[in-house]
Amino acid sequence: MNKAVFYHAGCPVCVEAERKVAEAIDKSKYSVEIVHLGESKNRLPEAEQAGVKSVPALVLDGVPFHINFGADLSALK
């Protein structure tokens, strides 16, 4: 199964994007993990290594897709 990781910071834009992503992703093809970087700051290096520059962002099979520009990762440190 392919992996999808949705990174966000808990803002209203992020929460709405999380809801839409959860509805849209085919769960028979992807294992989806939601990571709230505001609550899990220890995951920031992982997000950076995956190529995430801002949140909300969705990483599908190792490729980052940025959704709207909510917050730069540096703002979450």
Backbone as ProteinMPNN parsed JSONL, in Angstrom:
{"seq_chain_A": "MNKAVFYHAGCPVCVEAERKVAEAIDKSKYSVEIVHLGESKNRLPEAEQAGVKSVPALVLDGVPFHINFGADLSALK", "coords_chain_A": {"N_chain_A": [[0.855, -1.178, 0.0], [0.511, 2.258, -0.736], [1.875, 5.253, 0.755], [0.509, 8.125, 2.307], [1.041, 11.264, 3.697], [-0.266, 13.796, 5.581], [0.541, 16.941, 6.458], [0.018, 19.463, 8.846], [-0.841, 22.535, 10.636], [-2.926, 23.059, 12.308], [-4.493, 25.316, 11.908], [-7.482, 27.074, 10.703], [-7.583, 26.855, 7.84], [-5.909, 24.674, 7.43], [-7.276, 22.637, 8.833], [-9.638, 22.428, 7.364], [-8.558, 21.646, 4.902], [-7.486, 19.19, 5.696], [-9.843, 17.767, 6.213], [-10.955, 17.665, 3.624], [-8.94, 16.301, 2.214], [-8.977, 13.851, 3.563], [-11.47, 12.925, 2.75], [-11.096, 12.699, -0.002], [-8.937, 11.001, -0.693], [-8.164, 7.811, -1.918], [-8.605, 5.23, 0.047], [-8.166, 2.582, -0.337], [-5.925, 2.476, -1.783], [-4.055, 4.083, -0.54], [-2.386, 4.455, 2.544], [-3.162, 6.62, 5.02], [-1.718, 9.156, 6.934], [-2.132, 11.575, 9.399], [-0.511, 14.452, 10.414], [-0.137, 16.698, 12.892], [1.683, 19.371, 13.087], [1.917, 21.421, 14.913], [1.378, 20.245, 17.319], [3.078, 18.086, 17.279], [5.946, 18.74, 17.215], [8.347, 17.441, 17.07], [8.274, 16.111, 14.697], [8.896, 17.889, 12.72], [11.557, 17.928, 11.467], [11.337, 15.615, 9.888], [9.249, 16.327, 8.142], [10.49, 18.456, 6.798], [12.594, 17.066, 5.577], [11.126, 15.56, 3.81], [10.522, 17.427, 1.971], [8.639, 19.35, 2.491], [7.646, 22.658, 2.619], [5.814, 24.489, 3.504], [2.732, 24.547, 5.351], [-0.749, 23.827, 4.929], [0.28, 20.598, 3.735], [0.564, 17.824, 1.565], [2.068, 14.726, 1.354], [2.627, 12.45, -1.024], [3.604, 9.266, -1.727], [6.247, 10.069, -1.252], [6.447, 12.516, -2.557], [6.055, 15.944, -2.204], [3.133, 17.977, -1.964], [1.958, 21.133, -1.929], [-0.636, 22.836, -0.324], [-2.509, 25.6, -0.668], [-1.105, 28.452, 0.991], [-0.436, 28.283, 4.095], [1.239, 28.376, 6.484], [4.68, 28.912, 6.901], [7.184, 26.439, 7.448], [9.218, 27.261, 9.151], [7.976, 29.006, 10.904], [6.783, 27.349, 12.679], [8.647, 26.344, 14.357]], "CA_chain_A": [[0.0, 0.0, 0.0], [1.243, 3.515, -0.802], [1.72, 6.066, 1.955], [0.201, 9.545, 2.195], [1.163, 11.951, 4.975], [-0.792, 15.149, 5.518], [1.115, 17.768, 7.51], [-0.685, 20.732, 9.041], [-0.534, 23.23, 11.886], [-4.132, 23.224, 13.106], [-5.244, 26.531, 11.583], [-8.733, 26.75, 10.009], [-7.302, 26.411, 6.471], [-5.355, 23.327, 7.538], [-8.315, 21.707, 9.274], [-10.533, 22.216, 6.218], [-7.8, 20.844, 3.933], [-7.422, 17.829, 6.246], [-11.154, 17.141, 5.993], [-11.104, 17.403, 2.188], [-7.983, 15.253, 1.846], [-9.482, 12.59, 4.118], [-12.588, 12.492, 1.902], [-10.71, 12.512, -1.398], [-7.913, 9.971, -0.927], [-8.64, 6.435, -2.049], [-7.989, 4.491, 1.142], [-7.782, 1.237, -0.777], [-4.616, 2.632, -2.417], [-3.15, 4.83, 0.313], [-2.447, 4.509, 3.996], [-3.091, 8.059, 5.282], [-1.335, 9.581, 8.279], [-2.309, 13.001, 9.627], [0.488, 14.926, 11.374], [-0.358, 18.079, 13.355], [3.02, 19.812, 13.463], [1.828, 22.274, 16.093], [1.367, 19.344, 18.484], [4.158, 17.101, 17.134], [7.09, 19.491, 16.687], [9.441, 16.498, 16.82], [8.135, 15.61, 13.32], [9.304, 18.934, 11.787], [12.669, 17.505, 10.598], [10.804, 14.636, 8.932], [8.509, 17.079, 7.119], [11.487, 19.172, 5.999], [13.305, 16.079, 4.762], [10.19, 15.133, 2.76], [10.37, 18.516, 1.011], [7.56, 20.253, 2.872], [8.113, 24.032, 2.864], [4.739, 25.169, 4.213], [1.561, 23.705, 5.613], [-0.909, 22.383, 4.811], [0.957, 19.907, 2.64], [0.308, 16.394, 1.455], [3.178, 14.009, 0.739], [2.164, 11.187, -1.617], [4.709, 8.455, -2.239], [7.487, 10.814, -1.14], [6.403, 13.761, -3.323], [5.244, 16.928, -1.477], [2.178, 18.84, -2.649], [1.59, 22.21, -1.017], [-2.031, 23.223, -0.479], [-2.655, 26.941, -0.111], [0.085, 28.754, 1.792], [-0.934, 28.597, 5.412], [2.337, 28.77, 7.36], [6.003, 28.406, 6.595], [7.621, 25.536, 8.511], [10.052, 27.991, 10.118], [7.076, 29.625, 11.876], [6.342, 26.321, 13.631], [9.781, 25.92, 15.207]], "C_chain_A": [[0.897, 1.236, 0.0], [0.944, 4.352, 0.436], [1.439, 7.518, 1.586], [0.318, 10.14, 3.589], [0.688, 13.381, 4.772], [-0.261, 15.901, 6.725], [0.318, 19.06, 7.614], [-0.363, 21.305, 10.403], [-1.766, 23.519, 12.728], [-4.938, 24.476, 12.829], [-6.527, 26.154, 10.835], [-8.528, 26.257, 8.568], [-6.805, 24.972, 6.488], [-6.417, 22.288, 7.893], [-9.281, 21.403, 8.126], [-9.832, 21.369, 5.153], [-7.695, 19.404, 4.404], [-8.728, 17.087, 5.975], [-11.321, 16.751, 4.521], [-10.175, 16.291, 1.723], [-8.483, 13.894, 2.328], [-10.632, 12.034, 3.282], [-12.117, 12.037, 0.526], [-9.75, 11.345, -1.655], [-8.547, 8.582, -0.94], [-7.91, 5.568, -1.017], [-7.687, 3.038, 0.799], [-6.404, 1.265, -1.435], [-3.59, 3.283, -1.509], [-3.448, 4.622, 1.79], [-2.21, 5.976, 4.344], [-2.733, 8.315, 6.742], [-1.492, 11.101, 8.35], [-1.318, 13.424, 10.707], [0.237, 16.399, 11.662], [0.986, 18.565, 13.893], [3.035, 20.791, 14.628], [1.889, 21.458, 17.371], [2.529, 18.36, 18.463], [5.378, 17.773, 16.495], [8.283, 18.579, 16.399], [9.386, 15.923, 15.401], [8.538, 16.657, 12.277], [10.487, 18.519, 10.907], [12.235, 16.504, 9.53], [10.077, 15.341, 7.787], [9.475, 17.825, 6.205], [12.221, 18.218, 5.065], [12.431, 15.578, 3.607], [9.965, 16.225, 1.72], [9.259, 19.487, 1.319], [8.163, 21.609, 3.23], [7.096, 24.832, 3.673], [3.603, 24.185, 4.426], [0.301, 24.497, 5.312], [-0.19, 21.826, 3.585], [0.646, 18.418, 2.715], [1.501, 15.766, 0.754], [2.64, 12.651, 0.292], [3.349, 10.461, -2.207], [6.012, 9.242, -2.271], [7.533, 12.128, -1.894], [5.503, 14.759, -2.58], [4.353, 17.755, -2.404], [1.71, 19.874, -1.633], [0.189, 22.707, -1.353], [-2.201, 24.591, 0.155], [-1.37, 27.268, 0.654], [-0.393, 29.223, 3.144], [0.148, 29.114, 6.335], [3.621, 28.129, 6.885], [6.447, 27.501, 7.745], [8.458, 26.26, 9.554], [9.211, 28.664, 11.203], [6.634, 28.637, 12.958], [7.439, 25.885, 14.601], [9.796, 26.659, 16.531]], "O_chain_A": [[1.931, 1.251, 0.668], [-0.093, 4.19, 1.08], [2.052, 8.069, 0.672], [-0.231, 9.601, 4.55], [1.183, 14.09, 3.896], [-0.562, 15.557, 7.868], [-0.018, 19.677, 6.603], [0.296, 20.666, 11.224], [-1.656, 24.168, 13.768], [-5.976, 24.684, 13.457], [-6.649, 25.019, 10.374], [-9.223, 25.343, 8.125], [-7.22, 24.151, 5.67], [-6.449, 21.198, 7.322], [-9.692, 20.257, 7.941], [-10.444, 20.475, 4.569], [-7.803, 18.484, 3.593], [-8.721, 15.928, 5.561], [-11.772, 15.649, 4.209], [-10.571, 15.436, 0.931], [-8.423, 12.907, 1.595], [-10.758, 10.82, 3.121], [-12.673, 11.1, -0.047], [-9.766, 10.767, -2.742], [-9.358, 8.24, -0.08], [-6.742, 5.222, -1.196], [-7.022, 2.343, 1.568], [-5.781, 0.22, -1.626], [-2.389, 3.069, -1.675], [-4.601, 4.616, 2.22], [-1.163, 6.526, 4.001], [-3.352, 7.773, 7.657], [-1.037, 11.821, 7.461], [-1.281, 12.834, 11.787], [0.382, 17.245, 10.78], [1.381, 18.22, 15.007], [4.073, 20.97, 15.266], [2.395, 21.928, 18.39], [2.928, 17.851, 19.51], [5.788, 17.425, 15.388], [9.134, 18.912, 15.573], [10.353, 15.311, 14.949], [8.53, 16.365, 11.081], [10.434, 18.737, 9.697], [12.718, 16.549, 8.398], [10.26, 15.002, 6.617], [9.306, 17.831, 4.986], [12.442, 18.533, 3.896], [12.945, 15.215, 2.549], [9.303, 15.996, 0.708], [8.957, 20.361, 0.506], [9.081, 21.693, 4.046], [7.459, 25.733, 4.429], [3.521, 23.142, 3.777], [0.297, 25.722, 5.433], [-0.07, 22.485, 2.552], [0.487, 17.847, 3.794], [1.904, 16.218, -0.318], [2.252, 11.818, 1.111], [4.026, 10.985, -3.092], [6.799, 9.104, -3.208], [8.563, 12.803, -1.878], [4.329, 14.474, -2.346], [4.772, 18.174, -3.483], [1.134, 19.527, -0.602], [-0.132, 22.965, -2.514], [-2.058, 24.739, 1.369], [-0.603, 26.345, 0.931], [-0.715, 30.396, 3.335], [-0.004, 30.188, 6.917], [3.65, 26.956, 6.514], [6.118, 27.771, 8.901], [8.411, 25.905, 10.731], [9.698, 28.869, 12.315], [6.167, 29.042, 14.023], [7.181, 25.145, 15.551], [10.677, 26.425, 17.359]]}, "name": "protein", "num_of_chains": 1, "seq": "MNKAVFYHAGCPVCVEAERKVAEAIDKSKYSVEIVHLGESKNRLPEAEQAGVKSVPALVLDGVPFHINFGADLSALK"}
